[in-house]
């Protein structure tokens, strides 16, 4: 098995929304905001190569949205899905499986693109199966008021229409070395893949712990539909992660790809940060 970091660009979100009730005087030290209170965040995905399979976990926000949309989220940086895959010798045609942790636009927007004459949408990964949890798929089709702006129909419905969608339940077996942690705090049935990589345990944290600054269970995003549940889930996950020496792989941290965590008298703390390539 080989693992590759796939960078799909950076975008901006309001710092207060990303850190919830934590005061700006504290969170601004973790991810400094610009003059509009916006912080830059990564959209960092993970590619698993094993035998004839290439499994991509999440795929960023894509490039099909209009100027108004990008005016809100400020897509920036030199990375994108295509050149990041190419850096490792792959293309979108090579991907066999796309695993979507959840269907918020910054995690699944890269799934779908315009066709050449911009008359309809089509899958980016034409040879891949798209894996989505059944309960979360239903949530995305019938969103609550709080999440409606994050579930964009142009990211979701064309997957089903293409015939590439495979819905799964809690007993999903994506790969023999991948287990899944189900989380309901950020959104209903978000799935956190945990990869057994030799002697290492690597967890793709999605929005359960989007960055180093969110390791503390109290640093909960304003986007989470069940903040108290997020706190409980983080505490449970990190307790086990400390015991099993799990490496956290961050989807949104603008600087740090990976970290290990320790537990002290004052709570959970980042022990060390490093790049995925440092492990390989």
C-alpha positions in Angstrom: 0.0 0.0 0.0 1.1 3.6 -0.8 -0.4 6.8 0.6 -0.3 10.2 -1.1 -1.3 13.7 -0.1 -3.6 15.3 -2.7 -3.8 19.1 -2.3 -6.8 20.6 -4.1 -6.2 24.3 -3.1 -7.0 26.6 -0.3 -10.2 28.6 0.5 -11.3 31.1 3.1 -13.8 30.9 5.9 -14.8 33.2 8.7 -12.5 32.6 11.7 -15.3 33.0 14.2 -17.4 30.4 12.4 -14.5 28.0 12.4 -13.8 28.3 16.1 -17.3 28.9 17.5 -17.4 30.4 21.0 -13.6 30.6 21.4 -12.6 34.3 21.5 -10.7 35.7 18.6 -7.9 36.8 20.9 -7.2 33.1 21.3 -8.0 31.5 17.9 -6.3 34.3 15.9 -3.0 33.0 17.3 -3.8 29.6 15.8 -4.8 30.8 12.3 -4.5 34.5 11.9 -7.3 36.2 10.1 -7.2 38.9 7.4 -8.8 42.3 7.6 -12.2 40.7 6.8 -11.9 38.1 9.6 -11.3 35.4 7.0 -8.8 32.6 7.6 -7.2 30.4 4.9 -7.9 26.7 5.1 -6.6 23.7 3.1 -8.6 21.2 1.2 -6.2 18.3 1.6 -7.3 14.9 0.4 -5.7 11.4 0.7 -5.0 8.9 -2.0 -4.6 5.2 -1.2 -2.8 3.0 -3.8 -3.1 -0.7 -3.3 -2.8 -3.3 -6.1 -5.0 -2.2 -8.9 -7.1 0.2 -6.7 -6.7 3.9 -6.3 -9.0 5.2 -3.5 -9.4 8.9 -3.2 -10.8 10.3 0.1 -12.7 13.5 -0.6 -11.8 15.8 -3.5 -12.1 19.5 -2.6 -14.6 22.0 -3.9 -13.9 21.7 -7.6 -13.9 24.5 -10.2 -17.4 24.5 -11.7 -19.1 27.1 -9.5 -19.7 30.7 -10.7 -17.8 33.8 -9.8 -20.3 34.8 -7.1 -19.6 31.5 -5.3 -15.9 31.9 -5.4 -16.3 35.5 -4.3 -17.5 34.1 -1.0 -14.9 31.4 -0.5 -11.8 32.8 -2.2 -10.3 29.7 -3.8 -6.6 30.4 -3.9 -3.2 28.8 -4.2 -1.3 26.9 -6.9 -2.6 23.5 -6.1 -5.6 21.7 -7.7 -6.8 18.2 -8.0 -5.4 17.5 -11.5 -1.8 18.8 -10.9 -1.7 17.1 -7.4 -2.6 13.8 -8.9 -0.2 14.3 -11.8 2.6 15.1 -9.3 2.3 11.5 -8.1 2.0 10.0 -11.6 -1.8 9.7 -11.7 -4.8 11.2 -13.4 -8.5 11.3 -12.6 -9.0 8.5 -15.0 -6.9 6.2 -12.8 -9.0 6.6 -9.7 -11.1 3.5 -9.0 -12.9 4.6 -5.9 -14.0 8.0 -4.5 -14.8 7.8 -0.8 -16.7 10.9 0.4 -16.6 11.5 4.2 -19.6 13.8 3.8 -21.3 15.9 1.1 -20.5 19.5 2.1 -19.3 21.3 -0.9 -15.6 21.7 0.2 -15.4 17.9 0.4 -17.2 16.6 -2.6 -17.3 19.5 -5.2 -14.5 18.0 -7.1 -16.6 15.0 -7.9 -18.5 16.7 -10.7 -17.6 19.1 -13.6 -19.2 20.7 -16.6 -19.0 18.8 -19.9 -17.0 20.4 -22.7 -19.8 22.5 -24.0 -21.1 23.4 -20.5 -24.6 21.9 -21.2 -24.7 19.4 -18.4 -22.7 18.0 -15.5 -20.6 14.8 -15.6 -18.4 12.8 -13.2 -14.8 13.9 -12.9 -13.8 10.3 -12.1 -15.3 8.4 -15.0 -13.9 5.0 -14.0 -14.6 5.3 -10.3 -17.3 4.2 -7.9 -18.4 7.0 -5.5 -19.0 5.7 -2.0 -21.4 7.7 0.3 -23.1 6.6 3.5 -26.8 5.9 3.0 -28.0 8.0 6.0 -25.8 10.9 5.0 -27.0 10.8 1.4 -30.6 11.0 2.6 -29.6 14.0 4.8 -28.0 15.8 1.8 -31.1 15.3 -0.4 -33.4 16.6 2.4 -31.1 19.0 4.3 -32.0 20.8 7.5 -32.1 24.6 7.4 -28.7 25.0 9.0 -26.9 22.9 6.4 -28.8 23.7 3.2 -26.2 26.1 1.9 -23.5 23.4 2.2 -25.3 20.7 0.3 -25.3 21.8 -3.4 -27.5 19.8 -5.7 -25.0 20.2 -8.6 -22.4 18.3 -6.5 -24.8 15.5 -5.4 -27.5 14.6 -7.9 -25.2 14.1 -10.9 -23.3 11.4 -9.0 -26.5 9.3 -8.8 -27.5 10.2 -12.4 -24.2 9.0 -13.7 -24.8 5.5 -12.2 -21.5 5.7 -10.3 -23.0 6.0 -6.8 -22.7 3.2 -4.3 -24.5 3.8 -0.9 -23.3 1.9 2.1 -24.2 1.3 5.7 -22.4 1.0 9.0 -20.9 -2.4 8.0 -19.1 -0.9 5.0 -15.8 -2.7 4.0 -14.0 -0.2 1.7 -10.6 -2.0 2.1 -9.3 -4.7 4.4 -6.9 -2.1 6.0 -9.5 0.7 6.4 -12.0 1.0 9.3 -14.6 3.7 9.7 -15.6 5.9 12.6 -19.1 7.3 12.4 -19.6 10.9 13.6 -22.9 12.8 13.9 -21.8 16.1 15.5 -20.7 18.0 12.4 -23.3 16.5 10.2 -25.3 13.3 10.2 -23.2 10.2 9.5 -19.9 11.7 8.5 -17.4 8.9 8.2 -13.8 9.1 9.4 -11.5 6.5 7.6 -8.7 5.0 9.7 -6.0 3.3 7.7 -3.7 0.6 9.0 -0.4 1.4 7.2 2.2 -1.1 8.2 2.7 -0.6 11.9 1.0 2.8 11.8 -2.6 3.9 12.3 -3.5 7.0 10.2 -6.9 8.7 10.6 -8.3 11.1 7.9 -10.0 13.6 10.2 -12.4 15.4 7.8 -14.4 17.9 9.9 -14.3 16.0 13.2 -10.9 17.6 13.8 -10.2 19.8 10.8 -6.9 21.3 12.0 -4.4 21.3 14.8 -6.2 24.2 16.4 -9.3 22.0 16.8 -7.7 19.2 18.8 -9.2 20.6 22.0 -12.8 19.2 22.2 -14.0 22.7 23.2 -12.9 24.3 19.9 -16.1 23.5 18.0 -17.1 25.0 14.6 -20.2 27.1 14.3 -21.1 24.9 11.3 -21.6 21.8 13.5 -25.2 20.8 13.8 -24.7 19.1 17.2 -21.8 20.9 19.0 -22.1 18.9 22.2 -22.0 15.7 20.2 -18.9 16.9 18.5 -17.2 17.4 21.8 -18.2 13.9 23.0 -17.1 12.3 19.7 -13.7 14.1 19.8 -13.1 13.1 23.4 -13.9 9.5 22.6 -11.8 9.5 19.4 -8.8 11.2 20.9 -8.8 9.0 24.0 -8.5 6.0 21.7 -6.0 7.8 19.4 -3.7 8.5 22.3 -3.8 4.9 23.4 -3.2 3.5 19.9 -0.7 6.2 18.9 -2.9 7.2 15.9 -1.6 9.8 13.5 -4.1 12.5 12.6 -4.2 13.6 9.0 -5.8 17.0 8.7 -8.0 17.9 5.8 -8.2 21.7 6.5 -5.1 22.7 8.4 -3.4 25.3 6.2 0.1 24.3 7.4 0.2 21.0 9.2 -0.6 17.7 7.4 -0.3 15.3 10.3 0.1 15.3 14.0 0.3 13.0 17.0 -1.6 13.7 20.2 -1.0 13.3 23.9 -3.2 13.7 26.9 -2.1 15.9 29.8 -3.7 17.1 33.0 -5.0 20.0 31.0 -6.5 17.9 28.2 -5.5 16.8 24.8 -2.4 18.4 23.2 -0.6 18.2 19.9 2.6 16.3 20.5 4.3 16.8 17.1 3.4 17.8 13.6 4.9 16.5 10.4 4.3 15.7 6.7 2.9 12.4 5.5 6.1 11.8 3.5 8.0 11.8 6.7 6.3 8.5 7.5 6.9 6.8 4.2 
